[in-house]
Structures are given as C-alpha cells and as structure tokens.
Amino acid sequence: MRLSDFTDALKADLASLAELGDDSAAEAARRLTLALQAAAGFRLLDALGAAAEEISGQLPSGRVEIRLTGQDPELVFVEDETSPAAAGGDDAFTARITLRLPESLKLRIEAAATRESVSVNAWIVRALARGTAPGGRSGNRLTGYARS
C-alpha cells in the first residue's frame, strides 16, 4: 500500500477547496498542505496500527503487523509460533503494556524504526533489551566488552 497515494489525495482535496476562495485562501491552503503532509502520513499509520491491533484481537491465532518498506506500510499476518519461546520462554511476546509518551518522542521512534526497516514495536523491544542488558549503561558510564 502506498501511503503517498492517500496523502496526495488529501493534498488534492485541499487544493480543490482552495479554489473556492480568493488568492489568499489558495496561499493558506498551500501552506497548510505543506505543514500537514507529514502529520497526515503519521496519523494514517496510527490508524493502520489501531486497525491491525483490533483485527489481531479478534483472530483465534496469530496477529496482524504493520511493516514499513521505506515509507509504505504493509499489513502482514504473522502466525503464532510453536517454538519454545512462543510457549512462554523469556523471549516470548506475551506481555502487553500501554505507553504514554510525548508526541515528539513518538515521531523520533517511528523515524528510527523506519530507518532500520522494522516495526515500531520491534524497535522499542530492541532498545529496551539493549538498555536493560547486563553490561549495558550504568549511569553516565558505559561498561562491558567490545570487539573490533
């Protein structure tokens, strides 16, 4: 699914509304279009994420994930694994939390996940695992071992 198709349609809608007014209305619509383009894309991704979560909750097994290829989202069905991890091991994705964070931080996390071509959930899990791993950060010092 190409997210740009939807944001381009919104831009066209704003442009057609601007034609109803004078030159100042057209200029205001042009500026709004530029300002809202990125925000509209993020809101569409939020809506897709909420839809995937709702659908996943209604499935008897498996889940629906949103994966980004560049800036284009993909809805992917992921079957439940029958591995030991899925049966309740330490690495199983069996816990859910609700996280409230500033919008600016959320946008930075989404951008980082996009750069790494992973879902926001996968990016957050990796970041938390790195931050809580033994030999990780301790105050302002970095401890552990490195290979070169």
N, C-alpha and C positions, 0 to 999 in steps of 0.2 A: 504494500500500500504506500503510495507516495503522499506524504504529508503536505508537500508543496502544492498538490492539486487543491487541497482544502484551503490552505492559506491564500492561494491565488484566487480562489472563488470568493473568499471574504474581501480581498482587495478589489475585485471587480464589483462586488456589491456596494462597497463604499464609494467607488468611483461613479457608479450609476446614481447613487443618492446625491453625490456632489453636483451632478449635472442639473439637479432640480433648483439649485441656488445660483448665486452670483459668483464672481471670481474669488471673493474672499471665502465663500463656502467651499469652493473647489480646492483652494490652497489649504484650508483647515483639514479637509478630508485627506489630502495628500500627506500632510504631516501626521495625522492620526494613523494612516495606513502604515507609514514607516515605523511609527512608535509601537504599533500593536502587532506587527508581523511576527516577531519572535515570541511575544507573550501568547499570541493565539496558538502558535505551534506547541508551546509548553502546555497550555490548557487542553488542547486536543490530546496530547499524550497522557495528561492526568485523567481525562475521560476514558481513554482506552484502557488505562491501568485499572480504573474503578470497574469498568465492564469486565475485564479479564478476571479480576478478583471475585466479582459477583458470579460469573459463569463457573469459575473454579469451585466456588462453594456449593454449587448445585450438581456438580459431577460426582458420580459414585466413586470414581478413582481418577487419579491424575489431576492435572491443573493446566490452566492456560497462562502462558507467559507472554510478555511483550519484549521483543528483542529488537534492538536498533541496528540497522545496517546503514551506516552514515547517519543521515537524519530521518530515514524512512523506517517506521515501525513495522513489525511483523508479529502477527498473533500466532503463537506456536503451542500446540497441545503437547504436554510432557506427561508420559505415563508414569505411574508410580513404579519405583524401582523395587526389585525383590532382593536387593543386596542386603548384607548385614547392617549397613549404615541406615537403610530405609526402615529396617526392623527396630530401630531405636538406639543405634550406636551414637557416639558423641558427635559425629558429623551429620546426623540426620537433620533435615529441616522440619522439625516437629514443633517448634515453638514460634509463636507469633507475638509481636509487640506493636503497639501504636506509638509512633514517634512524632512529637511536635517539634518543629524547628523553624528558624527564620526562613522566609521565602528566598532571601539572597543565598543562604547556605544550600538550600534545596536545589537552586539553579546551578550552583557550582558543582554539587554532587552529580546532577544529571549530565552536566557538560563533561565531567571527568569520566563517567560511565560510558558516555558516547565515544569519547576519545579512545577508550580501551575496548570498545565494541562488546560490552557486557551490559546486562540489565542493571538497573539502579540497585535492586536487591542484592545481586551478586557483588557489586562494587562495595556496598555497605558491609556485607558479610566479610569480604576480604579485608577491608580497612579495620573492622573490629577485631578480626583474628590477628592481624599484624599488631594492633595496639595492645592486645592482651596476651600476646605470646611471651613465654619466658625468654629473658634475654632481650626484651624489647626496650622501649624507652623507660627511663627511671628519672622522673623529674626533668631536668634540663640536660641530663647526660644520656648518651647512647651507649648501651652495653651489649656484649655478645661477640660473635666471631664473624669474620668476613673472608671471602675468597676472592682472589684477583686473577 
